[in-house]
Amino acid sequence: MLNQELLEHFYHSFKYKNVEDMIACYHDEIEFSDPAFGILKGNEAKSMWRMLLGSNSALTIDYQNISADADKGKAHWKAEYVFSKTNRKVINNVLATFEFKDGKIYKHKDSFDLHAWAKQALGFKAMLLSALGILQPSIQRKSRAALKAYMQKNNVA
């Protein structure tokens, strides 16, 4: 499968919440990063998608501008959902970049405006955390704690 087709399959699976087909596109040594979780490797990255897609039935995904060559790829995607902790609607626009190895996604970096995301998801609390200079560390700590609990509950090493 060409890398372009691999990314198309990844996002098609993502859009239709087929998490196992989605993470099958990942190399076993996947390194994922984004502003909310920081860096996740291997089963952490795969478990993050299982947790996120399994817990939000209102999630909708759109994607566009997928491109890839032999080494790198990119895509734009948008998620719309209700943030479960606050019951607030979130629209998140993401630029994803990729590196490939052995016909799989080896590195995946999602970039988005964490402050804009937090304002939607957390409301006034986001402004307070930002003013204190602890917005990103606070979000990453809570995201990683939720992931760790998910992995323990599901016996993932």
Stockholm file with secondary structure:
# STOCKHOLM 1.0

chainA/1-157         MLNQELLEHFYHSFKYKNVEDMIACYHDEIEFSDPAFGILKGNEAKSMWRMLLGSNSALTIDYQNISADADKGKAHWKAEYVFSKTNRKVINNVLATFEFKDGKIYKHKDSFDLHAWAKQALGFKAMLLSALGILQPSIQRKSRAALKAYMQKNNVA
#=GR chainA/1-157 SS CCHHHHHHHHHHHHHTTCHHHHHTTEEEEEEEEETTTEEEETHHHHHHHHHHHHHCTTCEEEEEEEEECSSEEEEEEEEEEEETTTTEEEEEEEEEEEEEETTEEEEEEEECCHHHHHHHHHTHHHHHHHHTTCHHHHHHHHHHHHHHHHHHHTTCC
#=GC SS_cons         CCHHHHHHHHHHHHHTTCHHHHHTTEEEEEEEEETTTEEEETHHHHHHHHHHHHHCTTCEEEEEEEEECSSEEEEEEEEEEEETTTTEEEEEEEEEEEEEETTEEEEEEEECCHHHHHHHHHTHHHHHHHHTTCHHHHHHHHHHHHHHHHHHHTTCC
//
